[in-house]
Amino acid sequence: MNEVAALTGRAWVFPQDYINTDAMMPRAGYDLPPKQQESLVLSSIRPGWADLVEPGDILVAGRNFGTGSSRPAPTLLRRVGIAGLVCETGTFTNVTTGVSRQGPVLPAMLRQTIAAGGAYAMLRAEGYM
């Protein structure tokens, strides 16, 4: 499996634990055009945030970020410009202060699924779909 390259970008910190997919993409956005959906990303926690994100930004989140239903939250985070997510895993360094932190690494199966582009992409690549 390929290792993830180091990212450098502006960090957006959401320290709350258990931010679920309902908060990331409210039900009201399902029937909206893509640009309007993007403007709703995490709006229940930080209104207007999605409009401030720039390509290459990094999201730093608390424990169990993204749990919940199968809403298209990861796709929307990518569409608004988020290039990486730090959620209690791996190593990250604040290049301004030089402070580094290490968390537990994701299990290999999850890293492989992410690298493949998600579960459906992995299943297609392995001939199951």
N, CA and C atoms as a LAMMPS dump frame, in Angstrom:
ITEM: TIMESTEP
0
ITEM: NUMBER OF ATOMS
387
ITEM: BOX BOUNDS ff ff ff
-5.0000000000000000e+02 5.0000000000000000e+02
-5.0000000000000000e+02 5.0000000000000000e+02
-5.0000000000000000e+02 5.0000000000000000e+02
ITEM: ATOMS id mol type element x y z
1 1 1 N 0.824 -1.171 0
2 1 2 C 0 0 0
3 1 3 C 0.873 1.241 0
4 2 1 N 0.469 2.261 -0.735
5 2 2 C 1.208 3.513 -0.771
6 2 3 C 1.02 4.279 0.525
7 3 1 N 2.102 4.882 0.979
8 3 2 C 2.027 5.736 2.157
9 3 3 C 1.461 7.089 1.742
10 4 1 N 0.79 7.744 2.657
11 4 2 C 0.219 9.058 2.395
12 4 3 C 1.336 10.084 2.467
13 5 1 N 1.387 10.975 1.496
14 5 2 C 2.405 12.022 1.471
15 5 3 C 2.13 13.051 2.559
16 6 1 N 3.178 13.729 2.985
17 6 2 C 3.021 14.802 3.968
18 6 3 C 2.238 15.94 3.337
19 7 1 N 1.358 16.54 4.109
20 7 2 C 0.555 17.664 3.647
21 7 3 C 0.944 18.923 4.398
22 8 1 N 0.915 20.031 3.718
23 8 2 C 1.109 21.321 4.361
24 8 3 C -0.065 22.184 3.956
25 9 1 N -0.757 22.743 4.923
26 9 2 C -1.9 23.593 4.632
27 9 3 C -2.447 24.203 5.905
28 10 1 N -3.402 25.068 5.741
29 10 2 C -4.055 25.696 6.885
30 10 3 C -4.903 24.655 7.602
31 11 1 N -4.85 24.659 8.93
32 11 2 C -5.593 23.675 9.725
33 11 3 C -6.854 24.301 10.313
34 12 1 N -7.944 23.576 10.185
35 12 2 C -9.224 23.95 10.799
36 12 3 C -9.474 22.96 11.919
37 13 1 N -9.596 23.442 13.141
38 13 2 C -9.732 22.562 14.298
39 13 3 C -11.188 22.503 14.76
40 14 1 N -11.712 21.289 14.807
41 14 2 C -13.033 20.983 15.356
42 14 3 C -12.791 20.02 16.511
43 15 1 N -12.581 20.536 17.721
44 15 2 C -12.161 19.677 18.83
45 15 3 C -13.262 18.798 19.424
46 16 1 N -14.505 19.033 19.029
47 16 2 C -15.606 18.252 19.596
48 16 3 C -15.481 16.781 19.205
49 17 1 N -15.797 15.91 20.131
50 17 2 C -15.853 14.485 19.839
51 17 3 C -17.214 14.134 19.243
52 18 1 N -17.253 13.063 18.473
53 18 2 C -18.496 12.503 17.923
54 18 3 C -19.242 13.454 16.989
55 19 1 N -18.527 14.166 16.149
56 19 2 C -19.186 14.933 15.087
57 19 3 C -19.592 13.913 14.039
58 20 1 N -20.891 13.723 13.888
59 20 2 C -21.362 12.664 12.998
60 20 3 C -21.704 13.198 11.61
61 21 1 N -22.075 12.284 10.721
62 21 2 C -22.364 12.671 9.343
63 21 3 C -23.602 13.552 9.227
64 22 1 N -24.499 13.474 10.206
65 22 2 C -25.67 14.36 10.186
66 22 3 C -25.236 15.815 10.369
67 23 1 N -24.236 16.053 11.204
68 23 2 C -23.718 17.406 11.406
69 23 3 C -22.87 17.847 10.213
70 24 1 N -22.211 16.882 9.58
71 24 2 C -21.358 17.214 8.448
72 24 3 C -22.178 17.562 7.209
73 25 1 N -23.307 16.896 7.029
74 25 2 C -24.17 17.121 5.865
75 25 3 C -25.61 16.975 6.314
76 26 1 N -26.29 18.1 6.614
77 26 2 C -27.661 18.009 7.093
78 26 3 C -28.616 17.461 6.028
79 27 1 N -29.657 16.826 6.479
80 27 2 C -30.66 16.238 5.57
81 27 3 C -31.219 17.266 4.602
82 28 1 N -31.312 18.506 5.02
83 28 2 C -31.854 19.572 4.163
84 28 3 C -31.06 19.739 2.873
85 29 1 N -29.834 19.264 2.839
86 29 2 C -29.005 19.436 1.661
87 29 3 C -29.129 18.378 0.596
88 30 1 N -29.816 17.307 0.886
89 30 2 C -29.881 16.191 -0.055
90 30 3 C -30.387 16.564 -1.441
91 31 1 N -31.389 17.392 -1.506
92 31 2 C -32.021 17.693 -2.791
93 31 3 C -31.501 18.976 -3.421
94 32 1 N -30.429 19.535 -2.885
95 32 2 C -29.878 20.785 -3.399
96 32 3 C -28.794 20.523 -4.438
97 33 1 N -28.526 21.508 -5.289
98 33 2 C -27.407 21.379 -6.227
99 33 3 C -26.084 21.294 -5.458
100 34 1 N -25.046 20.724 -6.081
101 34 2 C -23.769 20.513 -5.392
102 34 3 C -23.198 21.742 -4.674
103 35 1 N -23.182 22.9 -5.296
104 35 2 C -22.595 24.08 -4.655
105 35 3 C -23.356 24.455 -3.385
106 36 1 N -24.673 24.31 -3.396
107 36 2 C -25.451 24.613 -2.196
108 36 3 C -25.225 23.554 -1.122
109 37 1 N -25.045 22.304 -1.523
110 37 2 C -24.705 21.252 -0.561
111 37 3 C -23.392 21.587 0.138
112 38 1 N -22.41 22.001 -0.651
113 38 2 C -21.095 22.321 -0.097
114 38 3 C -21.177 23.412 0.961
115 39 1 N -22.033 24.395 0.755
116 39 2 C -22.127 25.496 1.718
117 39 3 C -22.702 25.052 3.064
118 40 1 N -23.339 23.882 3.1
119 40 2 C -23.938 23.38 4.344
120 40 3 C -22.984 22.51 5.171
121 41 1 N -21.823 22.169 4.618
122 41 2 C -20.906 21.27 5.319
123 41 3 C -20.515 21.866 6.675
124 42 1 N -20.804 21.134 7.743
125 42 2 C -20.523 21.502 9.135
126 42 3 C -21.153 22.829 9.557
127 43 1 N -22.191 23.257 8.832
128 43 2 C -22.824 24.553 9.137
129 43 3 C -23.554 24.561 10.474
130 44 1 N -23.965 23.397 10.977
131 44 2 C -24.643 23.376 12.282
132 44 3 C -23.655 23.627 13.425
133 45 1 N -22.379 23.422 13.169
134 45 2 C -21.358 23.639 14.187
135 45 3 C -20.651 24.975 13.983
136 46 1 N -20.335 25.286 12.729
137 46 2 C -19.631 26.518 12.402
138 46 3 C -20.218 27.101 11.11
139 47 1 N -21.326 27.883 11.245
140 47 2 C -21.977 28.447 10.052
141 47 3 C -21.001 29.256 9.195
142 48 1 N -21.078 29.03 7.885
143 48 2 C -20.235 29.76 6.946
144 48 3 C -18.838 29.188 6.777
145 49 1 N -18.504 28.153 7.521
146 49 2 C -17.157 27.589 7.474
147 49 3 C -16.784 27.11 6.077
148 50 1 N -17.66 26.408 5.421
149 50 2 C -17.339 25.817 4.118
150 50 3 C -16.934 26.876 3.102
151 51 1 N -17.464 28.078 3.223
152 51 2 C -17.116 29.15 2.293
153 51 3 C -15.71 29.704 2.546
154 52 1 N -15.138 29.405 3.706
155 52 2 C -13.804 29.903 4.056
156 52 3 C -12.688 28.913 3.715
157 53 1 N -13.058 27.66 3.493
158 53 2 C -12.071 26.624 3.211
159 53 3 C -11.449 26.854 1.836
160 54 1 N -10.14 26.64 1.767
161 54 2 C -9.409 26.761 0.51
162 54 3 C -8.811 25.406 0.144
163 55 1 N -8.619 25.146 -1.142
164 55 2 C -8.011 23.87 -1.538
165 55 3 C -6.685 23.638 -0.816
166 56 1 N -6.531 22.439 -0.264
167 56 2 C -5.312 22.086 0.45
168 56 3 C -5.417 22.219 1.953
169 57 1 N -6.513 22.777 2.46
170 57 2 C -6.692 22.909 3.907
171 57 3 C -6.821 21.531 4.558
172 58 1 N -6.55 21.503 5.856
173 58 2 C -6.561 20.257 6.629
174 58 3 C -7.572 20.399 7.759
175 59 1 N -8.344 19.379 8.006
176 59 2 C -9.322 19.377 9.089
177 59 3 C -8.784 18.527 10.235
178 60 1 N -8.749 19.102 11.427
179 60 2 C -8.309 18.39 12.629
180 60 3 C -9.541 18.197 13.487
181 61 1 N -9.882 16.954 13.772
182 61 2 C -11.137 16.656 14.466
183 61 3 C -10.914 15.826 15.714
184 62 1 N -11.946 15.762 16.531
185 62 2 C -11.914 14.972 17.751
186 62 3 C -12.203 13.502 17.493
187 63 1 N -12.396 12.793 18.56
188 63 2 C -12.626 11.345 18.532
189 63 3 C -13.925 11.004 17.798
190 64 1 N -13.885 9.927 17.036
191 64 2 C -15.043 9.379 16.307
192 64 3 C -15.664 10.361 15.323
193 65 1 N -14.844 11.157 14.688
194 65 2 C -15.317 12.081 13.663
195 65 3 C -15.874 11.291 12.485
196 66 1 N -17.049 11.675 12.014
197 66 2 C -17.624 11.06 10.825
198 66 3 C -18.434 9.811 11.04
199 67 1 N -18.77 9.491 12.287
200 67 2 C -19.605 8.312 12.52
201 67 3 C -21.031 8.622 12.096
202 68 1 N -21.791 7.594 11.813
203 68 2 C -23.198 7.799 11.494
204 68 3 C -23.599 7.171 10.185
205 69 1 N -24.58 7.766 9.57
206 69 2 C -25.193 7.212 8.36
207 69 3 C -24.251 7.304 7.166
208 70 1 N -24.746 6.876 6.043
209 70 2 C -23.925 6.849 4.834
210 70 3 C -24.061 8.131 4.018
211 71 1 N -24.239 9.237 4.669
212 71 2 C -24.333 10.504 3.933
213 71 3 C -23.013 10.773 3.212
214 72 1 N -23.072 11.606 2.161
215 72 2 C -21.864 11.827 1.351
216 72 3 C -20.888 12.828 1.971
217 73 1 N -20.743 12.817 3.268
218 73 2 C -19.898 13.79 3.953
219 73 3 C -18.441 13.764 3.491
220 74 1 N -17.804 12.598 3.342
221 74 2 C -16.403 12.617 2.894
222 74 3 C -16.237 13.253 1.518
223 75 1 N -17.159 12.966 0.619
224 75 2 C -17.108 13.557 -0.715
225 75 3 C -17.247 15.07 -0.627
226 76 1 N -18.146 15.534 0.22
227 76 2 C -18.344 16.973 0.367
228 76 3 C -17.123 17.648 0.971
229 77 1 N -16.469 17.009 1.94
230 77 2 C -15.245 17.587 2.505
231 77 3 C -14.192 17.751 1.412
232 78 1 N -14.075 16.766 0.562
233 78 2 C -13.111 16.863 -0.54
234 78 3 C -13.521 17.979 -1.505
235 79 1 N -14.821 18.075 -1.816
236 79 2 C -15.286 19.101 -2.756
237 79 3 C -15.097 20.513 -2.236
238 80 1 N -15.173 20.737 -0.923
239 80 2 C -14.955 22.098 -0.411
240 80 3 C -13.47 22.44 -0.346
241 81 1 N -12.586 21.441 -0.479
242 81 2 C -11.158 21.716 -0.545
243 81 3 C -10.299 21.037 0.502
244 82 1 N -10.903 20.272 1.413
245 82 2 C -10.125 19.606 2.451
246 82 3 C -9.222 18.552 1.815
247 83 1 N -7.906 18.677 2.062
248 83 2 C -6.935 17.755 1.477
249 83 3 C -6.553 16.633 2.429
250 84 1 N -6.77 16.847 3.723
251 84 2 C -6.387 15.834 4.698
252 84 3 C -7.184 15.981 5.964
253 85 1 N -7.252 14.895 6.703
254 85 2 C -8.011 14.859 7.945
255 85 3 C -7.143 14.224 9.016
256 86 1 N -7.016 14.903 10.147
257 86 2 C -6.309 14.352 11.291
258 86 3 C -7.356 14.108 12.357
259 87 1 N -7.534 12.86 12.764
260 87 2 C -8.579 12.518 13.717
261 87 3 C -8.027 11.461 14.686
262 88 1 N -7.194 11.918 15.577
263 88 2 C -6.625 10.998 16.58
264 88 3 C -5.877 9.844 15.947
265 89 1 N -5.137 10.097 14.886
266 89 2 C -4.392 9.042 14.225
267 89 3 C -3.173 9.599 13.519
268 90 1 N -2.097 8.845 13.482
269 90 2 C -0.909 9.247 12.764
270 90 3 C -0.122 10.331 13.473
271 91 1 N 0.748 10.997 12.723
272 91 2 C 1.6 12.048 13.264
273 91 3 C 1.289 13.353 12.562
274 92 1 N 1.233 14.42 13.325
275 92 2 C 1.085 15.732 12.714
276 92 3 C 1.97 16.716 13.449
277 93 1 N 2.435 17.734 12.718
278 93 2 C 3.331 18.738 13.266
279 93 3 C 2.817 20.118 12.914
280 94 1 N 2.765 20.98 13.896
281 94 2 C 2.467 22.386 13.669
282 94 3 C 3.785 23.024 13.255
283 95 1 N 3.924 23.367 11.972
284 95 2 C 5.2 23.871 11.479
285 95 3 C 5.513 25.266 12.015
286 96 1 N 4.509 25.978 12.505
287 96 2 C 4.744 27.298 13.096
288 96 3 C 5.421 27.174 14.447
289 97 1 N 4.944 26.24 15.272
290 97 2 C 5.492 26.085 16.626
291 97 3 C 6.503 24.951 16.74
292 98 1 N 6.501 24.037 15.773
293 98 2 C 7.391 22.891 15.829
294 98 3 C 6.891 21.755 16.697
295 99 1 N 5.708 21.899 17.264
296 99 2 C 5.148 20.868 18.14
297 99 3 C 4.583 19.724 17.294
298 100 1 N 4.949 18.498 17.638
299 100 2 C 4.443 17.3 16.959
300 100 3 C 3.635 16.46 17.928
301 101 1 N 2.683 15.744 17.403
302 101 2 C 1.88 14.805 18.187
303 101 3 C 1.746 13.516 17.406
304 102 1 N 1.638 12.416 18.127
305 102 2 C 1.477 11.094 17.529
306 102 3 C 0.239 10.435 18.123
307 103 1 N -0.572 9.876 17.285
308 103 2 C -1.73 9.116 17.734
309 103 3 C -1.645 7.705 17.194
310 104 1 N -2.577 6.843 17.573
311 104 2 C -2.555 5.475 17.043
312 104 3 C -2.821 5.478 15.538
313 105 1 N -2.145 4.612 14.831
314 105 2 C -2.291 4.511 13.382
315 105 3 C -3.541 3.703 13.055
316 106 1 N -4.233 4.106 11.98
317 106 2 C -5.4 3.354 11.52
318 106 3 C -5 1.918 11.178
319 107 1 N -5.887 0.962 11.395
320 107 2 C -5.606 -0.42 10.993
321 107 3 C -5.347 -0.502 9.484
322 108 1 N -4.532 -1.457 9.082
323 108 2 C -4.145 -1.616 7.671
324 108 3 C -5.358 -1.713 6.753
325 109 1 N -6.392 -2.447 7.159
326 109 2 C -7.573 -2.602 6.31
327 109 3 C -8.226 -1.252 6.001
328 110 1 N -8.315 -0.381 6.995
329 110 2 C -8.907 0.934 6.756
330 110 3 C -8.016 1.796 5.873
331 111 1 N -6.698 1.747 6.088
332 111 2 C -5.779 2.505 5.233
333 111 3 C -5.882 2.047 3.784
334 112 1 N -6.011 0.737 3.567
335 112 2 C -6.135 0.204 2.213
336 112 3 C -7.443 0.649 1.569
337 113 1 N -8.51 0.649 2.347
338 113 2 C -9.811 1.076 1.827
339 113 3 C -9.769 2.547 1.42
340 114 1 N -9.166 3.378 2.249
341 114 2 C -9.042 4.809 1.941
342 114 3 C -8.183 5.005 0.7
343 115 1 N -7.045 4.323 0.632
344 115 2 C -6.14 4.446 -0.517
345 115 3 C -6.809 4.015 -1.812
346 116 1 N -7.726 3.049 -1.733
347 116 2 C -8.434 2.565 -2.922
348 116 3 C -9.521 3.531 -3.38
349 117 1 N -9.856 4.494 -2.55
350 117 2 C -10.914 5.443 -2.905
351 117 3 C -12.247 5.102 -2.275
352 118 1 N -12.257 4.214 -1.294
353 118 2 C -13.484 3.842 -0.602
354 118 3 C -13.826 2.38 -0.807
355 119 1 N -14.834 1.932 -0.079
356 119 2 C -15.206 0.512 -0.108
357 119 3 C -15.689 0.073 -1.485
358 120 1 N -16.523 0.902 -2.132
359 120 2 C -17.024 0.502 -3.445
360 120 3 C -15.892 0.409 -4.464
361 121 1 N -14.987 1.388 -4.447
362 121 2 C -13.864 1.358 -5.385
363 121 3 C -12.99 0.133 -5.133
364 122 1 N -12.799 -0.205 -3.877
365 122 2 C -11.989 -1.377 -3.548
366 122 3 C -12.659 -2.663 -4.038
367 123 1 N -13.958 -2.775 -3.82
368 123 2 C -14.693 -3.959 -4.26
369 123 3 C -14.683 -4.082 -5.78
370 124 1 N -14.82 -2.932 -6.48
371 124 2 C -14.763 -2.966 -7.943
372 124 3 C -13.374 -3.421 -8.405
373 125 1 N -12.318 -2.875 -7.808
374 125 2 C -10.942 -3.214 -8.208
375 125 3 C -10.645 -4.69 -7.972
376 126 1 N -11.267 -5.278 -6.948
377 126 2 C -11.033 -6.683 -6.641
378 126 3 C -12.014 -7.614 -7.352
379 127 1 N -12.87 -7.045 -8.224
380 127 2 C -13.771 -7.855 -9.032
381 127 3 C -15.054 -8.295 -8.359
382 128 1 N -15.386 -7.735 -7.236
383 128 2 C -16.613 -8.112 -6.525
384 128 3 C -17.834 -7.318 -6.981
385 129 1 N -17.617 -6.272 -7.732
386 129 2 C -18.757 -5.46 -8.218
387 129 3 C -18.587 -5.21 -9.702
